[in-house]
């Protein structure tokens, strides 16, 4: 069996070879419609004995849930109908556009439909009654994401696997975005176990403030600001007194969820309990304001538009004030530990981020900056150095003011700009985490976590290596991540880099947004006025004949493109659409033993 996505799309193609025939199934779910289109094409051998006659069976099984049950029957026109109380429309339709119905019957709780192919083809539509797709579903291969991708960042890399992974990451994040409200799912599944035989089985079918903001930042970096802005609007509507009283929300509701254990269900290896809903909705987590403010500041910087921040300025002020009041308090933390609250370094770091970007937004909007904001901004790093650093373990540890453990979440100190990359304590922390958290070429989350690497932790370590200038090391680990994905380039929450087995809910937004953000960090950096070209690419790419290019980079109200062509004795840099910003070529390129050449467009603006 062979599974592939069609180019630049979320259309899945599956091919089997049976009795000398190739059977290709193309599945498409038109965006914004409650429908599945399944196109089945039989390719017979050109030579050899005649292939057997074939029919296509569609087996439809009713499912039950707490919302009701489904019952199938066939109407007078021979169209399969599912009557259900789970949908307001109440009817699910299965019919054939291509293919001749020849039989239907019920076996137990299954409705079996039999079709004879017409010209070796059967095209089925499964849709809720009233679906617009019923009128146009005969060409599933035409339902691509080409138009959406046309406005997104596009990369050209020597590593074609990474080039494809960047695009697949964006397309996967789009699938996790709920169009009616703008909410972004943390993952599309519930209670898939984080490790074989384990009990860490959680429901991720909700919009977390943290996961959603990370994904929105990836969308903004990749030139998809509409998705980012709609997520921020969704979250800001749920702010109360400067905080998000729940860290996660149902995608169609103003209320979070409760958690229950389902009796009689288990995971593929007997893992239990299976949980529906997520009890973390009732936790106090302090990183929500920082994630929202950081994301909105980045949105303003990359789009050149401040209307989102202006419309919600009162809410944003409340969020910064909340951090001034509560940053030193205990909380459940980023990993949502359920035993007790702690003084998490990550939460305090993100309160600092809220203050920094609140001040930045105030200056951007010509608003006054309260002295209290600046005073607290200076106070938090001092407190972190005093209470989070361990001389014994030579690293910043998970929690402040108590015996604690190594935890990759402390990398927020580096990645969010609280402590500089050349700080010796920070570099020592990266070194210790790389030693203690390593699992082959990937990294675990913390000393207490499950035994397999965590995609998010691995990407954060990669970004940490990029931050401290270890570009080749970062790229080696990034290649290990690519080798650990599924055949379709998808990622769960955890993975085994040896076998490529995936664990936890799937696909995971955390994993795909981090890939997009990591590739972006390698290729460009725009701070609002200055564009740095290829700040963290590996030396492996600087081989004569290679071209590294990025198109459609969001640079405020403009879009720009950059390219580096590697020649035998020179590196040739070229830009388009960058005249409104200062362009920086990093010093490392001047020590590669080649001349640095620049295009006419760039020659007036570059700086070394």
C-alpha positions as CSV (number, residue, x, y, z in Angstrom):
1,X,0.0,0.0,0.0
2,X,1.2,3.5,-0.8
3,X,-0.1,6.7,0.7
4,X,0.7,10.2,-0.5
5,X,-0.8,13.6,-0.4
6,X,-1.4,15.2,-3.8
7,X,1.0,18.2,-4.4
8,X,0.2,21.3,-2.4
9,X,-3.0,19.9,-0.9
10,X,-4.6,17.8,1.9
11,X,-6.0,15.4,-0.6
12,X,-4.9,11.8,0.3
13,X,-4.2,9.2,-2.4
14,X,-3.9,5.5,-1.4
15,X,-2.9,2.8,-3.9
16,X,-3.1,-1.0,-3.6
17,X,-2.1,-3.6,-6.1
18,X,-4.7,-6.5,-6.2
19,X,-4.9,-9.4,-8.7
20,X,-2.8,-7.5,-11.2
21,X,-4.9,-4.3,-10.9
22,X,-3.9,-1.0,-9.3
23,X,-6.6,0.4,-7.2
24,X,-6.3,4.1,-6.4
25,X,-8.5,5.8,-3.8
26,X,-8.5,9.6,-3.6
27,X,-10.1,11.1,-0.5
28,X,-10.9,14.8,-0.3
29,X,-12.8,16.8,2.3
30,X,-13.9,20.1,0.8
31,X,-13.0,23.0,3.1
32,X,-16.1,24.5,4.9
33,X,-18.4,21.6,4.0
34,X,-19.5,18.5,5.9
35,X,-18.5,16.1,3.2
36,X,-16.1,13.4,2.2
37,X,-15.5,12.7,-1.5
38,X,-13.9,9.3,-2.3
39,X,-12.8,8.6,-5.9
40,X,-12.0,5.0,-6.7
41,X,-10.1,4.2,-9.9
42,X,-9.2,0.7,-11.1
43,X,-6.2,0.5,-13.5
44,X,-6.1,-2.9,-15.3
45,X,-2.9,-4.4,-16.7
46,X,-2.2,-3.5,-20.3
47,X,-0.8,-7.0,-21.1
48,X,-1.2,-10.4,-19.6
49,X,-4.4,-12.4,-18.8
50,X,-7.7,-10.5,-18.5
51,X,-8.2,-9.1,-15.0
52,X,-11.2,-10.4,-13.0
53,X,-14.4,-8.5,-12.9
54,X,-14.8,-6.2,-9.9
55,X,-17.3,-4.5,-7.8
56,X,-16.9,-2.0,-5.0
57,X,-18.5,-2.6,-1.6
58,X,-19.2,0.4,0.8
59,X,-19.7,-0.8,4.3
60,X,-21.4,1.9,6.5
61,X,-21.4,1.3,10.2
62,X,-23.6,3.3,12.6
63,X,-21.8,4.7,15.7
64,X,-23.2,5.7,19.0
65,X,-22.2,8.5,21.4
66,X,-23.5,10.4,24.3
67,X,-25.3,12.6,21.7
68,X,-27.4,9.8,20.2
69,X,-27.2,6.9,17.7
70,X,-27.2,6.5,13.9
71,X,-29.5,4.2,11.9
72,X,-29.0,3.4,8.2
73,X,-31.5,2.7,5.4
74,X,-31.9,3.1,1.7
75,X,-34.5,5.6,0.3
76,X,-36.8,5.2,-2.7
77,X,-34.1,6.6,-5.1
78,X,-31.5,4.0,-3.9
79,X,-29.5,6.5,-2.0
80,X,-28.2,5.5,1.4
81,X,-29.4,7.7,4.2
82,X,-28.2,7.8,7.8
83,X,-30.8,9.1,10.3
84,X,-29.0,10.5,13.4
85,X,-29.7,12.7,16.4
86,X,-26.0,13.8,16.5
87,X,-26.5,16.5,13.9
88,X,-29.1,19.2,13.5
89,X,-29.5,18.3,9.8
90,X,-30.4,14.7,10.9
91,X,-29.4,13.0,7.6
92,X,-26.2,11.6,6.2
93,X,-26.1,10.9,2.5
94,X,-24.0,8.3,0.6
95,X,-24.4,8.2,-3.1
96,X,-22.4,7.5,-6.3
97,X,-21.5,10.0,-8.9
98,X,-19.7,7.4,-11.0
99,X,-20.6,3.8,-10.6
100,X,-23.8,1.9,-10.9
101,X,-25.6,0.7,-7.7
102,X,-26.4,-3.0,-8.1
103,X,-27.2,-4.1,-4.5
104,X,-27.8,-3.1,-1.0
105,X,-28.5,-5.0,2.1
106,X,-28.2,-4.9,5.9
107,X,-26.0,-7.3,7.9
108,X,-26.4,-6.8,11.6
109,X,-25.6,-3.1,12.2
110,X,-23.9,-2.6,8.8
111,X,-25.4,-1.2,5.6
112,X,-23.6,-2.7,2.6
113,X,-23.8,-1.0,-0.7
114,X,-22.4,-2.7,-3.9
115,X,-21.4,-0.7,-7.0
116,X,-20.3,-1.8,-10.5
117,X,-17.6,0.5,-11.8
118,X,-18.4,2.6,-14.9
119,X,-15.3,2.8,-17.1
120,X,-13.3,1.3,-14.1
121,X,-14.3,4.1,-11.8
122,X,-16.6,4.7,-8.8
123,X,-16.9,8.1,-7.1
124,X,-18.7,8.2,-3.8
125,X,-20.0,11.2,-1.8
126,X,-20.6,10.9,1.9
127,X,-22.1,14.2,3.1
128,X,-24.6,15.7,5.5
129,X,-27.9,16.6,3.9
130,X,-27.6,20.1,2.4
131,X,-23.9,19.8,1.6
132,X,-22.8,22.1,-1.2
133,X,-20.4,19.5,-2.4
134,X,-23.2,17.3,-3.7
135,X,-23.4,19.5,-6.8
136,X,-19.7,19.6,-7.6
137,X,-18.0,16.6,-6.1
138,X,-17.1,14.7,-9.3
139,X,-13.5,16.0,-9.3
140,X,-11.8,15.6,-5.9
141,X,-8.3,16.2,-7.4
142,X,-9.4,19.7,-8.1
143,X,-9.9,20.5,-4.4
144,X,-6.3,21.6,-3.7
145,X,-5.0,24.3,-1.4
146,X,-3.1,26.0,-4.2
147,X,-4.9,29.4,-3.9
148,X,-4.3,29.5,-0.1
149,X,-0.6,28.6,-0.5
150,X,-0.1,31.2,-3.2
151,X,0.0,33.9,-0.6
152,X,2.1,31.9,1.9
153,X,5.8,31.9,2.3
154,X,7.5,29.4,-0.1
155,X,11.0,28.1,0.6
156,X,13.5,26.6,-1.9
157,X,16.2,24.5,0.0
158,X,19.0,22.1,-0.9
159,X,17.2,19.7,1.5
160,X,14.1,18.8,-0.4
161,X,12.7,16.8,2.5
162,X,12.8,19.9,4.7
163,X,11.3,22.0,1.9
164,X,8.4,19.6,1.7
165,X,8.0,19.4,5.5
166,X,7.7,23.2,5.8
167,X,4.7,23.1,3.3
168,X,3.2,20.0,4.9
169,X,3.4,21.6,8.3
170,X,1.4,24.6,7.1
171,X,-1.2,22.5,5.4
172,X,-1.6,20.3,8.6
173,X,-2.0,23.4,10.7
174,X,-4.7,24.6,8.3
175,X,-6.5,21.3,8.8
176,X,-6.5,21.9,12.6
177,X,-8.1,25.4,12.2
178,X,-11.8,25.5,12.8
179,X,-13.1,27.9,10.2
180,X,-16.4,29.0,11.8
181,X,-14.7,30.4,14.9
182,X,-11.0,30.7,14.2
183,X,-10.1,28.3,17.0
184,X,-7.2,26.0,16.5
185,X,-7.2,22.4,17.8
186,X,-4.2,21.2,19.8
187,X,-4.7,17.8,18.0
188,X,-7.5,16.0,16.2
189,X,-7.8,13.0,18.5
190,X,-8.5,12.1,22.1
191,X,-6.8,9.7,24.5
192,X,-4.2,8.1,22.2
193,X,-1.6,6.9,24.7
194,X,1.7,8.8,25.1
195,X,3.6,5.5,25.6
196,X,2.7,1.8,25.3
197,X,1.0,0.7,28.5
198,X,0.9,4.2,30.0
199,X,-1.9,6.2,31.6
200,X,-1.1,9.5,30.0
201,X,-4.1,9.5,27.7
202,X,-5.6,12.9,27.3
203,X,-8.3,14.6,25.1
204,X,-6.6,17.3,23.0
205,X,-9.6,18.2,20.8
206,X,-9.7,21.7,22.2
207,X,-8.2,25.1,21.6
208,X,-5.4,25.8,24.2
209,X,-4.4,29.4,24.6
210,X,-0.7,28.4,24.5
211,X,-0.9,25.9,21.5
212,X,-3.2,28.3,19.6
213,X,-0.8,31.3,20.0
214,X,2.2,29.2,19.0
215,X,0.3,28.1,15.9
216,X,-0.8,31.7,15.2
217,X,2.8,32.8,15.4
218,X,3.7,30.2,12.8
219,X,0.9,31.4,10.5
220,X,2.1,35.0,10.8
221,X,5.7,34.0,10.0
222,X,4.5,32.0,7.0
223,X,2.5,34.9,5.6
224,X,-1.0,33.7,6.7
225,X,-2.2,36.6,8.9
226,X,-5.9,35.9,8.6
227,X,-5.7,32.6,10.4
228,X,-3.6,34.3,13.1
229,X,-5.9,37.2,13.6
230,X,-9.0,35.1,13.9
231,X,-7.3,33.0,16.6
232,X,-6.5,36.1,18.6
233,X,-10.0,37.4,18.2
234,X,-11.3,34.0,19.5
235,X,-9.1,34.1,22.5
236,X,-9.5,37.8,23.4
237,X,-13.3,37.3,23.5
238,X,-12.6,34.9,26.4
239,X,-10.4,37.2,28.5
240,X,-11.7,38.0,32.0
241,X,-9.9,40.5,34.3
242,X,-6.6,40.2,32.4
243,X,-6.4,36.4,32.5
244,X,-7.9,33.4,30.8
245,X,-9.6,31.6,33.6
246,X,-9.3,28.4,31.5
247,X,-6.2,27.5,29.5
248,X,-8.3,25.7,27.0
249,X,-11.7,26.1,25.3
250,X,-14.1,24.2,23.2
251,X,-13.9,25.3,19.6
252,X,-17.6,26.3,19.3
253,X,-18.3,27.4,22.9
254,X,-17.6,30.2,25.4
255,X,-17.1,27.5,28.0
256,X,-14.2,25.0,28.6
257,X,-14.7,21.3,29.3
258,X,-15.0,18.8,32.1
259,X,-13.2,15.5,32.1
260,X,-14.7,12.0,32.4
261,X,-13.3,8.5,32.1
262,X,-15.0,6.2,29.6
263,X,-15.6,2.7,31.1
264,X,-15.0,-0.2,28.7
265,X,-12.7,1.5,26.3
266,X,-8.9,1.3,26.1
267,X,-6.0,2.1,23.9
268,X,-4.4,-0.2,21.2
269,X,-2.3,-1.8,23.9
270,X,-4.9,-1.9,26.6
271,X,-4.0,1.6,27.9
272,X,-6.5,3.1,30.3
273,X,-8.3,5.1,31.3
274,X,-9.7,6.7,28.1
275,X,-10.6,10.3,28.9
276,X,-13.1,12.6,27.2
277,X,-12.8,16.2,28.1
278,X,-9.7,17.6,29.8
279,X,-9.5,18.5,33.5
280,X,-6.7,20.9,32.8
281,X,-9.5,23.4,31.9
282,X,-9.8,24.1,35.6
283,X,-6.0,24.8,36.2
284,X,-4.3,28.1,36.8
285,X,-1.6,28.5,34.2
286,X,0.4,31.8,34.1
287,X,1.7,31.7,30.5
288,X,-1.6,32.6,28.8
289,X,-1.2,36.5,28.9
290,X,2.4,36.3,27.7
291,X,1.5,34.0,24.8
292,X,-1.3,36.3,23.7
293,X,0.6,39.6,24.0
294,X,3.7,38.1,22.3
295,X,1.6,36.8,19.4
296,X,-0.2,40.1,18.9
297,X,3.0,42.1,19.0
298,X,4.5,39.8,16.3
299,X,1.3,40.1,14.3
300,X,1.5,43.9,14.3
301,X,5.2,43.8,13.4
302,X,4.9,41.3,10.5
303,X,1.7,42.8,9.1
304,X,2.4,46.5,9.7
305,X,-1.2,46.8,11.0
306,X,-2.1,47.8,14.5
307,X,-5.9,47.7,14.4
308,X,-6.1,44.3,16.2
309,X,-4.1,45.7,19.2
310,X,-6.0,49.0,19.0
311,X,-9.4,47.3,19.2
312,X,-8.5,45.2,22.2
313,X,-6.1,47.6,24.0
314,X,-8.2,47.6,27.2
315,X,-8.1,43.8,27.4
316,X,-4.3,43.8,26.7
317,X,-3.7,46.4,29.5
318,X,-5.6,44.2,31.9
319,X,-3.5,41.3,30.9
320,X,-0.2,43.1,31.6
321,X,-1.6,44.4,34.9
322,X,-2.5,40.9,35.8
323,X,1.1,39.7,35.3
324,X,2.3,42.6,37.5
325,X,0.1,41.3,40.3
326,X,0.5,37.5,40.0
327,X,3.8,36.6,38.3
328,X,5.4,35.4,41.6
329,X,2.5,33.1,42.5
330,X,2.4,29.3,42.2
331,X,0.6,27.6,39.2
332,X,0.0,24.3,37.4
333,X,2.6,25.1,34.7
334,X,3.0,24.4,31.0
335,X,2.9,20.6,31.5
336,X,-0.3,20.7,33.5
337,X,0.9,18.7,36.4
338,X,-2.0,17.7,38.6
339,X,-0.3,16.9,41.9
340,X,0.3,20.5,43.2
341,X,1.1,24.0,42.0
342,X,4.7,25.2,41.8
343,X,6.6,28.3,41.1
344,X,7.3,27.5,37.4
345,X,10.2,29.2,35.7
346,X,8.3,29.0,32.4
347,X,5.3,30.8,33.8
348,X,7.4,33.6,35.3
349,X,9.3,33.9,32.0
350,X,6.0,34.3,30.1
351,X,4.8,37.0,32.5
352,X,8.0,38.8,31.7
353,X,7.2,38.4,28.0
354,X,3.7,39.9,28.6
355,X,5.3,42.9,30.2
356,X,7.9,43.4,27.5
357,X,5.5,43.1,24.6
358,X,2.8,45.1,26.4
359,X,5.4,47.9,26.6
360,X,6.3,47.5,23.0
361,X,2.6,47.6,21.9
362,X,2.0,50.7,24.1
363,X,4.9,52.5,22.3
364,X,3.7,51.3,18.9
365,X,0.2,52.7,19.7
366,X,1.5,55.9,21.3
367,X,0.0,54.9,24.7
368,X,1.5,55.7,28.1
369,X,3.6,53.0,29.7
370,X,2.9,52.7,33.4
371,X,6.1,52.9,35.6
372,X,4.9,49.7,37.3
373,X,5.2,47.8,34.1
374,X,8.9,48.8,33.6
375,X,9.7,48.1,37.2
376,X,8.2,44.6,37.2
377,X,10.0,43.9,33.8
378,X,13.3,44.6,35.6
379,X,12.4,42.7,38.7
380,X,11.5,39.3,37.2
381,X,14.9,38.4,35.6
382,X,16.7,39.3,38.9
383,X,14.3,37.0,40.7
384,X,14.9,34.2,38.2
385,X,18.6,34.4,38.5
386,X,18.3,34.3,42.3
387,X,15.7,31.4,42.7
388,X,15.9,29.3,39.5
389,X,19.7,28.8,39.0
390,X,21.2,25.7,40.6
391,X,24.9,25.7,41.2
392,X,24.8,22.0,42.0
393,X,23.2,21.1,38.6
394,X,24.8,23.9,36.6
395,X,21.5,24.9,35.0
396,X,18.2,26.8,35.4
397,X,15.7,24.2,36.7
398,X,12.0,23.8,36.3
399,X,10.8,25.5,39.5
400,X,12.0,28.5,41.6
401,X,13.0,28.4,45.2
402,X,12.8,24.6,45.8
403,X,14.7,21.4,44.8
404,X,13.8,20.8,41.2
405,X,14.7,19.0,38.0
406,X,15.9,19.5,34.5
407,X,13.1,20.7,32.2
408,X,13.2,21.9,28.6
409,X,10.6,24.5,29.3
410,X,13.3,26.6,31.0
411,X,14.5,27.3,27.4
412,X,11.9,30.0,27.4
413,X,14.5,32.1,29.1
414,X,16.6,31.9,26.0
415,X,14.0,31.6,23.2
416,X,11.9,34.4,24.5
417,X,14.8,36.8,25.0
418,X,14.9,37.1,28.8
419,X,18.6,35.9,29.0
420,X,21.0,36.5,26.1
421,X,22.5,33.6,24.1
422,X,26.1,34.6,25.3
423,X,25.2,34.4,29.0
424,X,27.3,31.6,30.5
425,X,24.5,30.3,32.7
426,X,22.2,30.0,29.8
427,X,24.7,28.3,27.6
428,X,25.5,25.9,30.5
429,X,21.7,25.2,30.8
430,X,21.5,24.3,27.1
431,X,24.6,22.0,27.5
432,X,23.1,20.2,30.5
433,X,19.7,19.7,28.9
434,X,21.4,18.3,25.8
435,X,23.1,15.8,28.0
436,X,20.3,14.8,30.3
437,X,17.3,14.9,28.0
438,X,18.9,13.2,25.0
439,X,17.2,10.1,23.6
440,X,19.3,9.2,20.6
441,X,19.1,12.2,18.3
442,X,16.0,13.6,19.9
443,X,15.0,15.0,23.4
444,X,12.7,14.2,26.2
445,X,10.6,16.9,27.9
446,X,11.9,16.6,31.5
447,X,13.2,14.0,33.9
448,X,9.8,12.8,35.0
449,X,8.2,12.5,31.5
450,X,7.5,9.3,29.5
451,X,10.5,7.5,28.1
452,X,10.1,8.7,24.5
453,X,11.2,12.0,23.0
454,X,8.7,14.9,22.8
455,X,8.5,16.7,19.5
456,X,8.1,20.1,21.1
457,X,11.1,19.6,23.4
458,X,13.2,18.4,20.5
459,X,12.3,21.5,18.4
460,X,13.1,23.8,21.3
461,X,16.5,22.2,21.7
462,X,17.1,22.7,18.0
463,X,16.1,26.3,18.3
464,X,18.3,26.7,21.3
465,X,21.3,25.4,19.3
466,X,20.4,27.9,16.6
467,X,20.3,30.7,19.2
468,X,23.8,29.9,20.5
469,X,25.3,29.5,17.0
470,X,25.6,25.7,16.8
471,X,23.9,25.6,13.3
472,X,25.3,22.3,12.1
473,X,24.4,20.6,15.3
474,X,20.8,22.0,15.1
475,X,20.5,20.7,11.5
476,X,21.6,17.2,12.5
477,X,18.8,17.0,15.1
478,X,16.3,18.5,12.6
479,X,17.1,15.8,10.1
480,X,16.5,13.2,12.8
481,X,13.0,14.8,13.4
482,X,12.2,14.5,9.6
483,X,13.4,10.9,9.6
484,X,11.0,10.2,12.5
485,X,7.8,11.5,10.9
486,X,5.2,9.3,9.3
487,X,5.3,8.5,5.5
488,X,2.9,11.4,5.1
489,X,5.2,13.8,7.0
490,X,2.9,14.0,10.0
491,X,3.8,14.1,13.6
492,X,2.1,13.1,16.9
493,X,3.2,14.4,20.3
494,X,5.9,11.8,21.1
495,X,8.0,9.6,18.8
496,X,10.6,6.9,18.7
497,X,13.5,8.2,16.4
498,X,14.7,4.6,15.9
499,X,11.4,3.1,14.6
500,X,9.5,6.3,13.7
501,X,6.6,5.1,15.8
502,X,4.3,7.9,16.8
503,X,2.7,8.2,20.3
504,X,0.1,10.5,21.7
505,X,-2.6,12.5,20.0
506,X,-2.3,13.0,16.2
507,X,-1.5,15.1,14.3
508,X,-0.2,17.5,17.0
509,X,-0.3,21.3,16.3
510,X,2.7,21.8,18.7
511,X,4.9,19.6,16.5
512,X,4.0,21.2,13.1
513,X,4.0,24.8,14.2
514,X,7.4,24.3,15.7
515,X,8.7,22.9,12.5
516,X,7.5,26.0,10.7
517,X,9.0,28.3,13.3
518,X,12.3,26.5,13.3
519,X,12.7,26.6,9.5
520,X,11.8,30.3,9.6
521,X,14.4,31.0,12.3
522,X,17.1,29.3,10.0
523,X,16.2,31.4,6.9
524,X,15.3,34.9,8.0
525,X,14.6,37.2,10.9
526,X,12.6,40.5,10.6
527,X,12.4,42.7,13.7
528,X,10.2,45.4,12.2
529,X,13.0,47.5,10.7
530,X,15.8,45.0,10.0
531,X,15.8,41.9,7.9
532,X,18.6,39.4,8.5
533,X,19.4,37.0,5.7
534,X,19.8,33.3,6.4
535,X,20.9,33.8,10.0
536,X,21.2,30.1,11.0
537,X,21.6,27.9,7.9
538,X,24.0,24.8,8.2
539,X,27.3,24.8,6.5
540,X,26.2,21.7,4.5
541,X,24.1,23.9,2.3
542,X,27.0,26.2,1.3
543,X,28.0,23.9,-1.6
544,X,28.6,25.3,-5.0
545,X,25.5,25.0,-7.2
546,X,23.0,25.3,-4.3
547,X,20.3,28.0,-4.1
548,X,18.5,28.9,-0.9
549,X,15.5,31.1,-1.4
550,X,12.4,32.4,0.4
551,X,9.5,34.1,-1.3
552,X,6.6,36.1,0.2
553,X,8.3,37.0,3.5
554,X,6.0,39.3,5.5
555,X,7.8,42.5,6.1
556,X,5.2,44.8,7.6
557,X,2.9,46.0,4.8
558,X,5.1,44.6,2.1
559,X,6.2,41.1,1.0
560,X,9.8,40.4,0.1
561,X,11.9,37.7,-1.3
562,X,15.5,36.7,-0.6
563,X,17.9,34.3,-2.3
564,X,21.5,33.1,-1.8
565,X,23.2,31.4,-4.8
566,X,26.4,29.4,-3.8
567,X,29.1,29.6,-6.4
568,X,32.6,28.1,-6.4
569,X,34.3,31.3,-5.2
570,X,31.4,33.5,-4.1
571,X,28.1,33.8,-2.3
572,X,25.6,35.9,-4.3
573,X,22.7,37.5,-2.3
574,X,19.7,38.9,-4.0
575,X,16.5,40.5,-2.5
576,X,13.3,41.9,-3.8
577,X,10.8,44.1,-2.1
578,X,13.1,45.0,0.8
579,X,14.0,48.6,0.1
580,X,11.9,49.8,3.0
581,X,13.9,47.9,5.6
582,X,17.6,47.6,6.6
583,X,19.1,44.3,5.4
584,X,21.8,42.5,7.3
585,X,24.1,39.8,5.9
586,X,25.6,37.9,8.9
587,X,29.4,38.2,9.5
588,X,29.8,34.4,9.2
589,X,29.3,34.6,5.4
590,X,32.4,36.8,5.1
591,X,34.6,34.1,6.7
592,X,33.5,31.2,4.3
593,X,36.5,31.8,2.0
594,X,34.3,33.2,-0.8
595,X,33.5,36.7,-2.0
596,X,30.1,38.1,-0.9
597,X,28.3,39.6,-3.9
598,X,25.0,41.4,-3.7
599,X,22.4,42.3,-6.3
600,X,21.8,45.9,-7.4
601,X,18.6,46.0,-5.3
602,X,20.5,45.0,-2.2
603,X,23.8,46.9,-2.7
604,X,22.3,50.2,-1.4
605,X,20.9,48.7,1.8
606,X,23.0,45.8,3.1
607,X,25.1,46.0,6.2
608,X,27.7,43.6,7.5
